[in-house]
Amino acid sequence: MANTYLTKTFASDSNRKTWTWSAWIKRSGLGGTQTLMTQVDGWNGNGNAGFYIIGDQLTSYNFTSSLNAGTDSYNRPSRYLRDVNGWYHIVVRLDTTQSTASNRCRWYVNGEQLTDFAFANYPSLNQDCNFNGGDPHGIGSHTAGANYFDGSMTHVHFTDGYSYDPSAFGETDATTGEWEAKTSPSVNYGTHGFLILKDGTTITDQSSNSNDFTLAGGTLTDLKDNPDNVFATFLPFVPRTVGSGDRNPTFSNGNTTASFNNSSSNLNAVGSIALKGKYYWETKWISANSDGSATTGIVDLSSYDNSFIGTQCVGYEDDGNKINEGTATSYGSTYASGNIIGTAFDSTTGTIWFSKDGVWQNSATISEIASGTTTNSAYTGLSTSIDWLPLASNYQSRVCNVNFGNGFFGTTAITTNSGNGYAGAEGSSKFNYTVPTGYSALSTKGLNE
């Protein structure tokens, strides 16, 4: 996550000619300079080296002496990494003993080598690069708390003295054809090598080297989201015209928190996965005050326009009303700061229900939702041909946290059922309240349920 970074200082130099770095990453914020891993001599800019995402492109540096003295190696593949919903497997492979210059620094994304470069300035033959020296190393930040990586990382490997291609760390699933992680790859780690973040937030080295890292800033959050099961988030770049320009809420916590800072027109946070099936999710508003400014529901993205939310919008407002295409009618209880709104939507019948703190509104029951009884739903007969998306909307300065099954509202873990929460039909999610039978989390496993 943004503002979170790890550090490790090695006592001496190790192999600065040959090594491999492998990690799975999920981006949250785009643009700027974001650090994957770096080494800086005393955090003072001397002997800097590392690899980053700059302007949404992978980039590696090796500086000869100081940060401003020039580089003797600078490589940037042309490919842009702008997906904020899926996971990328990144492999950086250094081997300056290779006679072919382009083989001395190689990049791979999801098992494929990147061969088209915006800049390609390779290390010289047998060069000792600065990285992997006896100096501080940082993961997720550069120079002790700057240029943070905004997203999540897992299965971070470093092999000191060994050059591996991606097949050492990943493989193609025979059924889906997707690139997936090898959870226990057979690799040599060398002296400085390590394996961290394999299981949740573990920064204790899980190779045999005991090269443990330290959490130097921020918070590590153990999410259910992983390369094998990708959960929905809010989309951080869906524009809606407000006044003279396009504006969005401010997103954080892996795009599961939306901060609405507007007082005249609605700003909208839209989910990243369309609702095709039966799904459940939870929204927790912070500082909502039952004044009708907050709406929790679904929206047809193709109708997104300047008239409130769009011509196809269905929701439950914090003043207790329900709303459909701009028409509000009486529905349920008001809700305010700290209340958790559950949404159950069946796209096959176009039926939607809402709960407040586990109580289904309009006298609906969890059993009738599971059975498909629509009598006490908020709405039924909604269009089944529309690609509906989850929605949170507000025109005041409010904050909301969404739990699509990760088990967190922002950085606060759910506490019900001894902290285990309740799973959707796909079996791998964590919700605060019991999920109607047959309803899944909005995740890739949920899509296949």
N, C-alpha and C positions, 0 to 999 in steps of 0.2 A: 504494500500500500504506500501511497505518497507519504513522505516524511519518515519512513521506516528504513533503517539500514543496518547492516552487520559489518563488523570489523574483525580482522585477525592480523597480528604482526608475527612474522616468522623470524627466527633468530639469525638466519643466514641465507645466503643465496642458494638456489637450487638450479635445476636445469632451465636455462633461459633461452635454449634453442628449440626445445620440443615440448609441447604440452597440448592438452585438449580440454576445453570447457564445454559442458553440455547442460542445458536447463530447459524446462518448460515454462513459458511465461504467458500470462494473460494481461493484455493492456487495458487500462482504464481511461487514461488521459492521453491525448495526442499532442504532437508538436513539441517544440523546445528541445532541450538536451536532457536525456534520461540515461542514467548509468546502469549498466548491467554489472560489470565488475571492473575495478581499477586498482592500480598500485601506485602509490605516491610516496616518495622519499620524505618521511617526516611530515606528511600532509602540507608541505610547503611549496609544492610545485616543481621540485627538482626530480629528475629522473622519472617523469610521469609516463605511464602506459596503461592501456585498458581498452575496453570496448563498450560501446554506447549505442543508443538509438537517438539520432540527431535529425530533426525534421522528418521523423517517421522512417528513416533509413538506418540500417545497421552501419556502424562505423568503428574502425579500430585505429588507435594511435600508438606510436612509440616515439617519445621525445628523446632527443640526444642528451640534453642536460636539463634545462629549465623549461617551464611551460611556454615561454615566449621566444625560445631560442631556435625554433624550427623543428621539424619532424624528419626523421629518416625513414619512417614507415607510416603510411596513411592510406587506408583502404575503405571504400564505401561502395557496397553493392547498389545497383540501381533500383532494386525492388523496394516498394513502400510497404510498411506493415501498419495497416489502418483498421484492421478488424479488432473491435473492442468486445466482441462476444465470444469468439473462439480462442483456443490456446495455440501458441506457436512452439514448436520444438526448435531451439537454436543451438547450433554447434559451431564453435570457433576452434579451428585446428591450426596450430603453429608448428612448423617444422622447417627451420632455416637450413637444414642439411640437404634439402632437396635441390637438385641441380636446376630444375625448371622454376623460374622466379614465381610464377603464378601458383605453384604448389606449396610455397612457403607460408602463405596465410590464406586459409580456405574457410568459407562460410557456407553453412547449410541451413535451410529452413524446411521443416517437416520432411526430412529425409532427402531433399533435393539440393544439390550443390548449386550455388549462385555463381554464374559465370559472366554476367553482364555487370560491369562496374562503372559508376559515375566517376570514381577516382581509384587508381590502382598504382600505388607506390610501394613495392614489396621490399621486405628486408633483404639485405645482401646475404650472399652465401655464407653459412656458418656464423651468422651474426648472433651475438648474445644480446637479446632484447632486454629491456628494463623489467618487463613483467616477470613475476615469480622470483623476485629478489627478496632479500632480508629486510623488508620494510612493511609498513602498514598496507593492508589490502582492504578494500571496501566492496561490499555487494549492495547495490541499490542506491549508492550515493558516492559523490566525488568530493574529495578534500573535506572530510569530516562534516558532512551535512549540507551538501549543495547538489544541484542537478539530480534530484531524486528520481528513481524509477517509479512510475505511477501505475501500479498494477499488482499482480500476484506472481509468485515464483514457486516452483516445486521441482523435486528431483534434480538438485544442482550438484553436478559432478565436476571434479577437476582431476586430471591425470597428469602428474608431474613426470616428464620424460617419456611419455607415450603418446603417439599420434593415432587417433581412432576416427573412423568415419561414422556417420549417424547410425549405421546398422548395429553398432555396439550398444547403443542406448535405446533404440526404437525398432519397430517392425510394422509391416503392413498387416492389418487384420484380414484374415482370409475371407471373412463373410462380408464385411462392410467396405473393404478396400481402403479404410482410413489408416493413417499413420498413428501408432499408439506407443506408449512408453513400455520399455522392459523394466519391470519394477526391481529386478535384481540382476543387473547386467554383470557379465564376467569380464572385468577389466582390471588392469594393474594401476594402482594409484601413485606409486613412487613415494618420495619423501614428503613433499608438500601437498600431496593429493588429499581429497576429501569427498565426502558425500553428505550433504545436509538437506534439510527440508524434504526428506523422503516421506516421512509420516507426519502430516500436520505441520506443526511449528517447531519441529526438532532441529536445533542448530548445533547439537552435539554431533560430532563427526561419526557417521555410521560406517565408514571404512575402518580399517584396523589401525589408522594412524593417530587417532586422538587429536586431530587438528580442529578443535572446537572453535566456533565463532562466538562473538559477543553481540548481543543486541545493543547497539549504540544509540539508537533513537527510534521513536515511534512505537507501534504495537504490532505484534504478530497475531494474526487472526486465523484460527483453524476452521476454514470454510469447507463445506461439502463439495463445492465446485472444484473440479479437477479435470485433467485432459480426457478422462474416460466418461465424464458426466458433466456437461457444461450447463450451468443454470442461466436463466434469463437475468438481465440487469436492466436498468434504465438506459436508453440510448442517449449518449451525451451530445449528439449533433443533429437532432431533428429540429429544424428552424420553424418558427411561426412568427409572422410579421406583427410587430407591436410598434405602433407609431412610425418612426422613420427607419427602423431597422429590424433585423431578426434577433430574437432574444430567446434564451433558454434559461432554465434554472441552473444553479451551480451544483455540480455533482461531486460526490466524494465517496469514500469507503467502497471502492470498487464499483462505482456507479449504482450503489444501492441506497444512497442518501441523496435527496433532492432538496436544495435550499431555494425557496421562492422569495425573491427580493423585489417585489413589484407591488404597487398600490392602485393601479388603474385598470390594467388588463390582465387576463389570465395568462399565466405561464404554465406549460404542460410538460410533464415527465411521462414518456411513453416506453413501454416494455419492448425488449429486443426480440422476442419470439412470438409469432402469431399463434392464436388460440384455435387449434384444430383438434377437438376432442373434449374431454372433461378435465378441467383444471381448477386448482385452488391455490390462493396465495394470500398473504397478510400484509396490511399496511398500517403503520403506526405513525400518527401525526404528532408532531411536537409543536406546541403553542397554538393549535387549532382552538377556536373558542365558540363554536356553535353558531356562527354568524352567516353561514351559507357561502363562505369564501372557499372552502375546501370541498373537492369532489373526488371520490374514489370510484373507479369503474373501468370501462372499456371504451375504445374509440376505433373508428375506421380511419386508418391513416390516409387513405385516398381522398377523404373529405376534409382533411385538415385545412382550415381557412381562417379568416379574420373574425368570423362571427362566433365569439366565445371559444368553443373547442372544435366544432365542425358540425356538419349537418347530420352525421351519424355518431352520436355520443350517448352513452348510457351510464348513469352513475348514482351514487348515494351521497348526498350532501351532508355537511356537518350540522346543518339546521334540522335534520331529520327528514327532509324531502328526498324523493327520488326524481331523477331528471332523464328525459329522453328527447333528443333533438331540440333542446332548449326549453322544453315544457316541464315545469316542476309541479309535483303533486305530493300530498302527504303520504308518508311511508312508515317511518320507524322512529327510534329514539335519536335525540341529538348526540353528537360526540364531540369530544374536546381533546386537549393535550393528554397524551398517554394512553388513550383508548386504542385498541387494536381492531381494525376492521378486516374481517375475513371476506373473501370473494370466491364464490363457486360459480363457474360458468360452464354450461354444456352447449358447445357450438353446434352439435348435431340437431338440437331442438330449438336453439336460440333462446335458452332460458338462463336467467342469472338470479342469484340470491346473495344477500349480504348479512354478515353477523357483526355484532358489537361485543367485544370481549367474550367471545364464545357463544353468545346468545343470538340465534338466527332471528332476523327481524320479520315483522308482519305475521307472527305466529307460526312461521315455518319450523320444521323439525329436521334434524340431521337424517333421520330415517326416510322421510319423504323426499329429501333431496337425492339420497342414494337410489331410491326407487324410481325417480323421475316424475313424481307427482308435482305438478306445476301450480296448484291452486294458490299457494301462499308465496309464490316467487315474487321478486320485484318486477320482472318482466319476463314474458315468454313470447314465442313467435317472432323473435328478432331474426333478421336476415341470416340465413345459413351460408350464403355465398360470399359474405364479406370476410376479409382477413382482419378480424378483431385483434386488438392489442391491449394489454393492460394500460391503465391511465391513472395518474394522479395530477390534479389541476388545482391551482390556487391563484388568487389575485391580491393576497396580502403577504406580509413577510412571515412566512411559515416554513417549517422543515418537516419532511416526512421520510421515514425509513421503510423500505419494502423488504419483506422476507419471501423470496421465491422458493424457499426450501433450504437455504444455506444454514439456517439456525441462528441468525443474528438480525438484530435491528440496529443498524449502524455498527458499532463495535461492541454492543451489549448482547451477550448470548441469551437465548431463551432459558427459562428456569423451570418450566413445567415438567411434570413426569420425571422428577429427579434430574433435570437438565437434558434428558433424552428427547423431550418433546414428542411429537406424533408424526409419523411418516405418511406420505401419500401412497397411492396404489403402486407406484414404482418401487417403493421400499427403501429409498436412499435419501430421503429428505428429512428435515427437522422443522416442524411447525409448533407454534405455541399452543394451538388448540387442535382438538380432534378433527381429522379430515373426513368428509363424507366418503363412504365406501365407493370405490370406483373412480375417485378423483385423484389426479396425479399432480406432482410438482411440475412447474414449467421448466423442464430440463431435457437434455437429449434422451435420457433413459425414460423420462415421462412421455416424450413424444412417441416412443416405441411401445408404450404400455398397452 
